[in-house]
Structures are given as C-alpha cells and as structure tokens.
Amino acid sequence: MFRLLPVVFVFCLTMGKAQETIGDGPRGSGTNFVKCKETFFGGSKRCFEALVTKLVVNIGSDGTNDDVSIKMCSDSDHSCCSTPPLKKTFSDDWSKNDKEEWGPGYLGNCSEKRFVVERGLNISLVKQGGDSLEVTSIFIETEIGTGKNKQSDQFKCGAWSSSGVDRGQDMLCSTSTYRYERVRKVAVVMGNDGTNDGVRVDICSDLNSVCCRVKLSSLISDDWSRNDEEVWSGSDLGECEGVRYKVESGLMLNLVKEGEDDLIVNKIRLETEDQAGGVAEYDCKGFTLQSVGQNCQGNSCQQSRLCSRQGGSIQTTRRTTSLVAGLGNTPSMTRSGGGLLAQAGFILGGRKTTATTEKVTTTRTTRAPFFG
C-alpha cells in the first residue's frame, strides 16, 4: 500500500489527472489491521497493535495518599501488564481535583508492550491502603504503527472510585473522539438520468489518507439505470470490504464516472459497522455528473461529498418502499431494463432488492438532486 496526498487535496486535482493516478482498491496510510489472534476459520474480526506512551489521569473531589498502579490488558488475546505504583518524588500525586500525566519512564514494562486491540484496552486501578479515591476519567495515549505509518491514538476510560483497598475494577477504554468502521452496505436512489458508463465509489476517512475505490457493477443486471434503487452489500465491494476507516465527523465519498453518458443520483447512503459491532448510517446526499457540468472534464466525471452520520440504519427487504425507508420520498418504480435478468440477479447474487411493480410512476428530476 502506498501513500498518496491528503484526501482533501486529492479531490481538488483535475479530473483527468485524478483518473490517471488513482486505481481501484485500498490506498493511503493509516492503522494497520490484521486478523485477531482469536479469530478462526476466516472470521471478520480485525485487530491492530498499540504501544502505550502516556497515561493522563483526572482525579475528582476525593484524592488519596495510597499507592495506585494500573493494570492494562488486551481485549483480544487478554495478555496484560501492570505499572509500578504511579508516584513522583517531588509532588503530591493523586490529590483531589488534580491532573497527572505519566510518561514511559513511569510505566515499567508496560512501556514496551504492544497490545493487540480489537475494540479497546481493558484497564483496572489497583490501590493499596484504606483511603478512598475518585477518578473522573483516564486517557491512554498510544502509538500505532512504525516508521512512516506511525500515528497517535487515544483511548478514553470512564470514571472509577474506591472506598478503600481495591484490587481492580475492569473497564474497557475505547477510542475517544473517533471510531474505526467498515462499510457493509451502499444504498443508491437514482434520478431520471441513468448511465451505462462504468461508475465507481471512492470512500475515504475524514481523519487520515485511507481510501478505497471500487467499481459497482454486476454481469446479469442493468446497474445505474434511471429511477432505480440499488443496495450493494459488503461482498460487492471487493478489496474495499475489509477496509477500516478512521471516522470522526463522517466519511468522504467520491462518485467517479468514465464516459460521456450523464448520471443523476438522488441519494446515496452508507451503512457501517464499528469494532464493537455498532451499526451507523451516513447520508451522502445527491450527485450530478453531466458532461456539460462543472464536475466533468473530458470523458471523466467525479463529485465528492462528506457523508454525515444519521440515526437509523439501511433497511433491505424485497419491497422497494421498505428498501428506501429513510432515503427520501421516492415512489416505487419499475427497474429500467430490469426484467427477468434483474430478478435472476436477485436470486443468484442476493444483492438486488427492488421488486417490479405493474404501475410505473414517474417523477421529474431534471433539477439538481434533492437533499432530503
């Protein structure tokens, strides 16, 4: 995998040049995910390694003079290490309403351990003595990757309290302001102008340069036809199926088309799953790729959107009206060019979810795509 220019700059390149330099598949630099050690028989769980570089502890209204250490464990292979008592020679540690930072020199053998992480790090505070203690939050700063791919990640732990001697209360610390998510569905609601040109989606993280581009097409159905609705599952995404994107505000989606046949898409939504199994939906709005428009140059067209996080998830049933629930007020329509081949595609491939209706309803979408 090679490193390209930052995502925002890539989208600003001229259309022709972007088409020449960007190929299908994953690209960019980010967290390196590998199969978790406890994953057997080709399971989908993926982990990454993290090296702890600092602990930041925010103490509440009740401090302590007792010795306190922290035990940290992998949530995947369950290997652990413990710090020595966290204290400094010339300061009052663990005092109330205090903030303490503990660098590598205070972490003992934990400063050299690479934790295998699936969802986060498991930690517990171990305190000696009968004094009570209240901790409002703990942040674990880590280093991910090596060399040019080295980056920083931060895990946030919740509150902790003890009324006396405590041998450790386990809690899971997850990434603080972002999530790692994989795309498992792409739902498309077409406008009144479809295309036979090759269409690709290029999905990118909003925090680093990790992207993946894939052509969405099938052999036995008419894709990207006017007034159509399509749901592409993870297996349709090829090499992009397993890519984990680092997401804070949303995902970037670039719709790319080669050829002079115009295309109007009313709406695209993405469904993702994070490391903990949580499902999210992102609204990418509409796309207009017309040869006379500002998004095209020569035979190459593309348009990018920041897909914002929504509350629900994509519903996929064989009824058109259920498929596009939450995607806008789009009426049920006969698939253009669908016929028996499209129905066969649903039976054989399990992807097409649009049912053909007897009555065809049309809608005028010559204007710019609606934005829901």
ROGUVEX-511586 format. One line per field, with one value per residue: chain; x, y, z of N, C-alpha, C in turn. Coordinates in steps of 0.02 Angstrom, whole numbers. Each point is the difference from the previous one (the first is absolute). Last residue first. Layout:
! ROGUVEX-511586
cadena [A,...]
n_x [X,...]
n_y [Y,...]
n_z [Z,...]
ca_x [X,...]
ca_y [Y,...]
ca_z [Z,...]
c_x [X,...]
c_y [Y,...]
c_z [Z,...]
! end
This chain:
! ROGUVEX-511586
cadena [A,A,A,A,A,A,A,A,A,A,A,A,A,A,A,A,A,A,A,A,A,A,A,A,A,A,A,A,A,A,A,A,A,A,A,A,A,A,A,A,A,A,A,A,A,A,A,A,A,A,A,A,A,A,A,A,A,A,A,A,A,A,A,A,A,A,A,A,A,A,A,A,A,A,A,A,A,A,A,A,A,A,A,A,A,A,A,A,A,A,A,A,A,A,A,A,A,A,A,A,A,A,A,A,A,A,A,A,A,A,A,A,A,A,A,A,A,A,A,A,A,A,A,A,A,A,A,A,A,A,A,A,A,A,A,A,A,A,A,A,A,A,A,A,A,A,A,A,A,A,A,A,A,A,A,A,A,A,A,A,A,A,A,A,A,A,A,A,A,A,A,A,A,A,A,A,A,A,A,A,A,A,A,A,A,A,A,A,A,A,A,A,A,A,A,A,A,A,A,A,A,A,A,A,A,A,A,A,A,A,A,A,A,A,A,A,A,A,A,A,A,A,A,A,A,A,A,A,A,A,A,A,A,A,A,A,A,A,A,A,A,A,A,A,A,A,A,A,A,A,A,A,A,A,A,A,A,A,A,A,A,A,A,A,A,A,A,A,A,A,A,A,A,A,A,A,A,A,A,A,A,A,A,A,A,A,A,A,A,A,A,A,A,A,A,A,A,A,A,A,A,A,A,A,A,A,A,A,A,A,A,A,A,A,A,A,A,A,A,A,A,A,A,A,A,A,A,A,A,A,A,A,A,A,A,A,A,A,A,A,A,A,A,A,A,A,A,A,A,A,A,A,A,A,A,A,A,A,A,A,A,A,A,A,A,A,A,A,A,A,A,A]
n_x [-1648,91,-29,82,-12,-153,-149,-172,-276,-154,-179,-111,-130,-115,5,216,237,209,255,224,257,191,48,47,-142,-226,-29,34,-170,-158,56,-31,-217,-83,91,7,-88,-173,-221,-111,-95,48,118,81,209,154,-94,-111,-2,-46,-230,-145,22,-1,108,170,165,78,176,34,-2,41,194,232,133,171,125,81,67,35,78,61,110,51,55,-14,-198,-144,-126,-178,-86,-25,-111,-77,-87,-110,-91,-10,90,-34,22,-16,67,43,158,165,232,156,-144,-161,-181,-135,-89,-127,-97,-169,-86,115,69,159,90,176,218,234,92,-19,-27,-42,65,-9,70,-78,-26,55,189,156,168,-7,48,-37,-66,-117,99,81,-208,-247,-215,-62,-116,-233,-193,-240,-181,-203,-102,-52,160,229,204,46,-99,57,136,242,84,115,145,270,192,204,99,173,145,141,-83,-187,-225,-26,-91,-90,-108,-138,-91,-91,-27,-179,-223,-218,-228,-202,-188,70,85,100,148,172,190,137,161,243,156,147,103,3,18,57,115,70,-12,8,-107,17,13,100,160,92,-33,-57,-138,-191,-19,-46,-9,-82,50,157,127,210,155,219,193,202,177,99,221,142,-133,-246,-161,-14,-127,-133,-214,-163,-208,-179,-110,66,42,40,72,134,125,214,120,-80,-38,-153,-47,-73,-6,-32,-103,-112,146,279,256,244,266,210,169,-44,-70,146,37,-84,89,134,-116,-177,-209,-158,-223,-173,-196,-163,48,211,189,257,194,275,245,63,-176,-174,-158,59,52,-102,-93,-113,-103,-169,-182,-79,-138,-14,220,110,111,15,104,42,52,25,-68,-100,-223,-254,-239,-142,77,182,127,215,155,222,169,107,-65,-63,-138,-119,-222,-218,-247,-205,-152,39,98,81,76,103,113,180,-52,53,75,58,107,-25,62,39,-47,-165,-153,-157,-3,114,117,119,-107,-198,23,52,-174,-134,120,48,-70,-40,187,52,-99,88,267,201,110,122,-2,10]
n_y [794,38,-12,47,157,29,-122,-182,-88,-232,-235,-266,-245,-257,-228,-81,-120,-6,1,-49,-125,-134,-250,-163,-138,77,219,31,-58,160,151,-70,7,247,249,234,197,-18,80,121,152,228,181,172,-36,-132,-142,-215,-146,-233,-61,23,-161,-265,-199,55,134,248,167,159,226,235,152,137,98,42,150,20,36,-64,-35,-95,-13,12,250,124,71,91,206,-29,-108,-237,-115,-107,31,-87,3,-71,-115,-131,-218,-182,-222,-203,-171,-157,34,114,128,48,117,108,207,143,187,128,95,-14,4,18,-23,-57,-18,-125,-112,66,13,104,16,47,2,-2,85,105,-119,-234,-189,-247,-256,-217,-204,-15,65,-131,-78,51,-125,-124,114,93,154,92,173,110,176,161,15,-140,-132,-254,-246,-277,-207,25,198,222,219,58,120,106,121,125,155,174,129,77,-45,-223,-130,-123,-20,-128,-29,-78,-18,20,27,150,182,174,78,-54,-165,-123,-184,-117,-176,-144,-78,131,68,132,117,238,235,149,-134,-272,-189,-172,-156,-122,-132,-3,-56,-12,157,124,193,113,67,50,107,65,-21,-12,18,17,61,11,58,-74,-100,-95,14,-136,-175,-60,102,94,133,91,24,106,32,109,58,-83,-33,-133,-70,-146,-182,-164,-53,-48,-20,11,-67,-50,-65,84,-9,-101,-170,-51,-73,97,33,87,120,142,-112,-74,198,232,235,115,73,192,140,212,129,183,70,22,-127,-162,-154,46,190,52,-44,-231,-156,-216,-229,-276,-188,-133,-204,-183,-213,-158,-93,4,174,217,88,132,131,127,176,125,137,59,178,205,146,143,123,137,-75,-65,-85,-88,-117,-140,-105,-132,-263,-156,-180,-147,-130,-157,-139,-195,-156,-279,-232,-198,67,183,104,156,203,127,230,281,263,280,192,120,-35,-132,-227,-78,55,214,251,166,94,131,220,172,103,164,188,62,5,-180,-73,112,-62,-194,-26,-108,-235,-260,-284,-289]
n_z [36,-228,-293,-258,-215,-205,-132,55,22,-12,-28,4,-72,47,54,148,113,184,124,96,-70,45,-10,-192,-142,-20,-90,-231,-148,-52,-167,-222,-99,-16,-24,-99,120,209,131,214,236,138,173,193,179,129,180,-73,-202,-34,12,-183,-177,46,79,203,185,133,148,214,183,69,-133,-117,-221,-222,-198,-264,-290,-284,-287,-279,-275,-242,-47,196,209,177,-45,-209,-207,-17,220,248,273,260,287,272,202,254,186,232,183,212,174,98,75,-141,-186,-227,-203,-238,-180,-221,-205,-204,-209,-249,-280,-246,-289,-204,-113,113,227,282,295,269,273,284,285,269,269,218,86,-74,-142,-128,-116,-185,-133,-216,-220,-190,-119,-17,15,197,180,-83,-135,-118,-152,-182,-213,-193,-200,-16,81,-27,-86,-12,11,59,178,162,109,74,165,191,248,211,204,115,233,131,-94,-174,-222,-258,-262,-220,-270,-268,-293,-202,-90,115,78,90,134,258,215,229,165,208,123,215,159,99,218,214,248,149,179,182,180,12,178,231,214,255,268,255,234,230,236,261,76,-85,-278,-293,-278,-283,-263,-230,-259,-201,-239,-199,-214,-190,-218,-210,-96,164,136,156,172,273,223,249,178,214,199,210,210,262,286,262,287,198,118,-106,-236,-272,-288,-247,-270,-285,-288,-268,-261,-194,-81,46,114,95,80,174,135,193,202,181,161,51,27,-169,-203,54,125,125,139,143,207,195,220,32,-71,7,52,-24,-42,-63,-139,-95,-48,13,-165,-204,-161,-203,-183,-194,-142,-243,-92,108,153,212,244,263,199,263,253,289,196,89,-109,-79,-92,-141,-246,-207,-238,-171,-214,-122,-214,-176,-117,-218,-179,-231,-124,-127,-89,-83,-121,-49,-64,119,241,200,192,-21,-174,-232,-101,-72,19,-27,-156,-268,-285,-178,-129,-211,-271,-113,-76,-132,-203,30,80,-154,-122,108,149,251,232,155,126,200,205,111,32,-127,-32,34,-11,24]
ca_x [-35,47,-26,-25,54,33,47,61,44,9,59,-9,60,-12,-37,-70,-32,-53,-56,-54,-54,13,-22,51,66,-2,-17,56,48,-27,9,71,17,-30,8,43,12,71,28,4,18,-52,5,-66,-36,43,51,-24,22,71,37,-16,34,-47,-14,-49,4,-43,-30,41,-25,-22,-71,-28,-11,-61,10,-42,12,-26,-2,-41,6,-42,9,52,27,31,65,3,6,59,-21,59,-17,58,-6,-38,47,-36,25,-20,-14,-18,-51,-60,-40,36,62,3,65,-9,47,12,40,27,-37,-15,-27,-25,-14,-70,-38,-44,40,-28,44,-31,11,-16,1,41,-35,-61,-19,-55,0,11,-25,36,32,-44,-21,54,67,51,5,32,73,23,61,36,48,25,16,-54,-40,-52,1,16,12,-53,-65,-1,-12,-34,-61,-51,-25,-41,-7,-56,-25,-1,65,55,3,-4,60,-17,65,-3,38,-6,25,71,32,59,47,51,-30,-45,16,-65,-3,-68,-6,-52,-30,-63,3,-61,22,-13,-9,-41,-35,26,-6,15,24,-42,14,-65,-9,45,-33,46,54,-9,12,3,18,14,-51,-30,-29,-56,-15,-70,-21,-49,-11,-71,-41,28,71,42,-21,33,36,28,60,15,69,15,-54,30,-47,26,-45,-23,-71,-18,16,19,15,42,-26,45,-30,43,32,-46,-58,-62,-43,-65,-47,-47,29,22,-58,1,33,-44,-38,45,30,33,52,22,67,10,66,-7,-66,-36,-67,-37,-54,-67,-6,37,59,14,9,-40,19,50,-18,58,-3,65,-5,35,-1,-68,-28,-6,-26,9,-50,29,-47,31,18,73,27,66,28,0,-60,-23,-35,-51,-23,-64,-15,52,-21,52,8,46,61,31,66,28,7,-46,-15,-41,13,-45,-51,31,8,-49,15,-42,7,8,-40,33,9,60,18,29,-47,-25,-34,44,61,-17,-21,59,38,-34,-41,39,7,-62,-12,38,-31,-63,-59,-10,-17,-29,42,-43]
ca_y [-28,-9,24,-53,-30,48,36,14,46,62,38,70,40,69,2,13,32,-40,39,-3,43,71,23,39,-31,-69,-2,27,-54,-45,31,-3,-65,-60,-53,-53,8,7,-58,4,-65,-48,-24,-18,54,27,45,33,69,8,-14,52,62,52,-5,-51,-35,-58,-16,-44,-67,-38,3,-55,14,-36,-25,23,-26,48,-20,40,-19,-60,-51,26,-42,-59,17,29,73,17,15,-5,15,10,-17,46,33,29,64,16,71,17,51,-28,-29,-56,16,-36,-22,-31,-53,-9,-58,-8,39,-42,36,-38,37,-11,61,-1,6,-30,8,-39,30,-43,34,-30,-35,35,46,46,38,72,35,61,-6,-28,52,14,-27,52,35,-45,-2,-26,-39,-9,-54,-2,-66,-15,55,21,72,42,67,50,-22,-27,-72,-25,-35,6,-62,11,-60,1,-66,-7,-15,15,73,24,21,16,8,39,-21,45,-28,8,-64,-5,-53,-6,-18,50,34,17,52,4,64,8,-65,9,-29,-29,-36,-72,-30,45,54,61,1,67,2,41,3,-5,12,-41,-24,-42,-29,23,-53,21,-56,17,33,-44,33,-37,13,-15,-1,51,11,-11,52,35,15,-7,-52,7,-56,19,-39,-2,-18,-27,19,19,11,35,-1,67,9,45,-28,47,-41,34,1,21,-12,-29,47,56,-7,35,-17,-31,16,-52,-38,47,18,-41,-65,-55,-22,-14,-67,-19,-49,-32,-28,-34,5,49,16,46,-24,-36,-34,27,68,13,40,55,62,54,8,51,46,24,59,8,4,-60,-54,-27,-4,-65,7,-61,-15,-22,-20,-18,-70,-7,-50,-26,-42,37,37,-21,57,-16,65,-4,46,51,53,8,66,2,38,35,26,44,69,47,57,-18,-62,-9,-49,-64,-8,-46,-70,-51,-65,-56,4,-26,46,41,45,-32,-33,-64,-37,-19,-34,-64,-45,-22,-46,-63,-1,-10,64,16,-46,24,62,-11,0,64,54,61,59,59]
ca_z [58,55,64,45,39,43,-43,38,-36,38,-18,20,0,-19,-62,9,-56,-30,-25,48,-23,9,66,34,-1,24,71,39,7,50,65,18,28,-28,49,-26,-71,-17,-34,-73,-29,-13,-69,-24,-33,-53,27,61,2,-14,62,48,-14,-20,-71,-11,-63,1,-64,-41,-14,58,12,39,70,20,67,54,68,48,70,46,71,12,-50,-44,-53,30,28,67,-7,-40,-68,-43,-70,-45,-71,-42,-45,-56,-23,-69,-12,-69,-7,-30,54,29,34,63,24,66,19,72,18,67,49,58,57,57,62,17,-13,-58,-60,-60,-58,-53,-65,-57,-64,-52,-54,-19,54,-12,62,-6,60,19,66,51,47,49,-17,5,-64,-48,9,64,-10,63,7,69,28,47,26,-47,-8,58,-26,12,-24,-67,0,-59,19,-52,-29,-60,-41,-48,-20,-73,-29,46,8,69,36,70,33,61,58,57,62,13,-13,-44,16,-52,-64,-27,-62,-30,-51,-28,-36,-49,-15,-37,-67,-28,-59,-2,-66,-41,33,-30,-73,-24,-68,-45,-71,-34,-72,-40,-61,-38,40,69,49,71,45,70,39,50,58,27,70,16,70,17,72,17,-31,-57,5,-59,-45,-65,-29,-64,-16,-72,-16,-66,-47,-64,-56,-59,-58,-18,12,56,65,53,59,49,69,53,66,52,45,14,-44,16,-56,14,-53,-22,-56,-52,-43,-61,8,-19,59,56,-4,-62,13,-62,0,-65,-32,-55,-27,43,14,-51,35,-9,27,61,-15,47,-38,31,71,13,54,37,44,33,73,25,-49,-1,-67,-35,-67,-38,-51,-63,-53,-64,-11,8,47,-17,54,63,21,66,30,50,26,35,56,9,46,51,29,58,-13,57,-15,51,-23,31,-42,-57,-36,-56,19,16,73,29,-15,31,-33,46,61,60,56,-5,55,59,45,-22,53,55,-21,-29,54,36,-42,-7,-60,-61,-34,-32,-56,-57,-23,-35,43,32,-45,29,-4,0]
c_x [-7,-36,48,-26,-29,60,36,51,60,49,3,63,-16,64,-9,-34,-74,-32,-52,-62,-60,-58,9,-21,50,70,3,-14,60,46,-27,12,73,22,-25,7,48,7,73,25,-1,27,-53,2,-66,-35,43,55,-29,23,74,36,-13,37,-51,-14,-51,2,-42,-38,49,-18,-18,-74,-36,-8,-66,27,-48,6,-25,8,-41,0,-49,16,54,31,35,70,6,9,58,-24,64,-26,63,1,-33,49,-37,23,-20,-16,-10,-56,-65,-40,30,67,-8,67,-20,47,7,42,31,-35,-19,-27,-30,-14,-73,-42,-48,46,-31,35,-32,8,-18,-2,49,-41,-67,-11,-48,-2,19,-34,35,31,-43,-21,50,71,58,6,35,76,25,58,27,44,20,8,-57,-46,-50,-2,10,22,-56,-71,-10,-12,-38,-61,-53,-21,-49,-4,-62,-25,-8,69,57,1,-16,64,-14,69,-17,37,-1,20,76,21,58,52,51,-26,-51,15,-72,-4,-69,5,-59,-28,-68,15,-61,34,-12,-16,-47,-44,27,0,9,34,-46,13,-70,-13,51,-37,48,54,-7,10,1,13,22,-49,-34,-25,-63,-10,-74,-20,-50,-15,-74,-46,21,72,46,-19,32,44,24,65,7,74,12,-56,38,-56,30,-44,-28,-75,-21,12,27,8,49,-36,49,-40,46,33,-47,-54,-70,-37,-64,-45,-48,29,20,-60,0,31,-39,-36,44,33,28,59,14,72,-1,66,4,-64,-37,-69,-45,-51,-70,-17,32,65,8,16,-48,24,56,-24,69,1,68,5,34,-7,-71,-26,1,-34,19,-57,39,-53,34,22,75,24,65,28,9,-58,-33,-29,-59,-16,-68,-13,58,-19,53,10,42,60,25,71,32,16,-49,-23,-44,20,-50,-51,25,15,-53,21,-40,1,15,-44,34,5,64,19,38,-50,-29,-33,39,62,-15,-19,60,41,-27,-46,41,4,-63,-10,36,-28,-64,-62,-5,-12,-37,44]
c_y [47,-22,-18,30,-51,-34,55,34,15,44,63,38,72,40,71,5,10,40,-46,38,-8,43,74,25,38,-29,-71,-1,22,-59,-44,30,-5,-63,-66,-58,-54,7,13,-66,5,-65,-53,-20,-25,58,31,43,37,71,12,-11,52,66,51,-2,-57,-33,-62,-16,-42,-72,-45,12,-58,7,-31,-26,32,-30,56,-26,47,-21,-57,-54,37,-47,-60,11,34,75,29,7,0,14,17,-23,50,40,22,71,9,74,20,51,-30,-35,-62,15,-39,-29,-28,-59,-2,-63,-4,43,-50,47,-46,31,-6,63,-5,13,-36,15,-46,40,-51,44,-31,-38,33,44,59,32,74,32,63,1,-27,52,12,-24,50,32,-43,-2,-22,-47,-2,-61,8,-69,-26,51,23,74,48,68,48,-11,-23,-75,-19,-41,16,-66,14,-68,8,-68,-14,-16,21,76,18,14,25,-2,43,-30,51,-35,4,-72,-3,-51,-4,-22,55,43,10,61,0,69,5,-69,9,-29,-37,-28,-74,-30,40,59,66,-1,72,3,48,9,-11,6,-37,-27,-39,-28,29,-60,27,-62,16,40,-51,35,-39,14,-17,-8,57,12,-7,54,39,19,-2,-60,19,-56,21,-39,-2,-17,-28,14,25,5,43,-4,67,12,49,-37,47,-44,38,-8,23,-9,-36,53,60,-16,24,-14,-39,27,-51,-36,47,13,-39,-69,-64,-24,-18,-68,-24,-44,-34,-23,-35,12,55,22,45,-21,-33,-42,31,68,23,34,58,66,52,-6,51,49,21,67,0,-1,-63,-57,-27,9,-67,9,-63,-17,-20,-25,-10,-72,6,-50,-31,-39,34,45,-23,65,-14,70,-17,47,47,59,-2,72,1,41,41,20,46,72,50,61,-4,-61,-11,-53,-71,-8,-44,-69,-52,-65,-59,11,-34,45,38,51,-32,-29,-64,-44,-29,-39,-69,-49,-28,-50,-69,4,-6,66,19,-44,25,64,0,-2,66,52,61,62]
c_z [58,64,57,65,48,35,39,-44,44,-37,41,-17,18,6,-25,-67,14,-57,-32,-23,46,-20,11,67,43,6,27,73,39,10,55,69,21,35,-26,48,-23,-75,-15,-27,-75,-28,-12,-73,-26,-36,-53,28,60,9,-10,66,54,-9,-24,-74,-1,-68,6,-63,-39,-14,59,15,35,76,23,66,50,70,44,71,43,73,11,-50,-39,-52,30,26,68,-9,-39,-72,-41,-70,-40,-73,-47,-43,-63,-16,-73,-5,-73,-7,-27,55,33,33,65,21,68,11,75,4,70,52,54,53,54,68,17,-3,-60,-60,-59,-65,-52,-64,-55,-63,-49,-52,-18,61,-9,70,-6,61,24,70,57,52,55,-13,-1,-70,-51,3,69,-14,71,8,73,33,45,33,-53,-19,59,-26,16,-27,-72,9,-63,21,-52,-30,-57,-33,-43,-24,-75,-27,45,1,73,39,70,32,60,60,56,64,9,-9,-49,23,-57,-68,-16,-61,-23,-45,-33,-31,-48,-16,-33,-70,-28,-62,7,-69,-46,19,-27,-77,-21,-69,-36,-75,-24,-75,-42,-61,-43,46,70,44,71,41,71,42,45,64,20,74,5,73,10,74,17,-26,-62,12,-60,-43,-66,-26,-69,-10,-76,-6,-70,-50,-61,-52,-57,-62,-19,2,55,66,54,61,44,68,54,64,49,43,9,-51,17,-65,10,-56,-30,-60,-55,-46,-66,7,-13,62,60,4,-66,15,-67,-2,-68,-37,-52,-35,50,26,-51,38,-13,30,65,-20,50,-34,31,73,9,52,24,37,35,76,26,-50,5,-70,-36,-67,-37,-48,-62,-49,-67,-8,5,52,-23,58,67,22,65,28,45,28,30,60,12,44,55,23,63,-24,59,-19,51,-20,29,-40,-61,-39,-56,18,15,74,32,-24,38,-39,44,60,59,61,-13,53,59,49,-30,52,59,-19,-27,55,37,-40,-11,-60,-64,-38,-37,-61,-62,-31,-40,44,38,-54,24,0]
! end
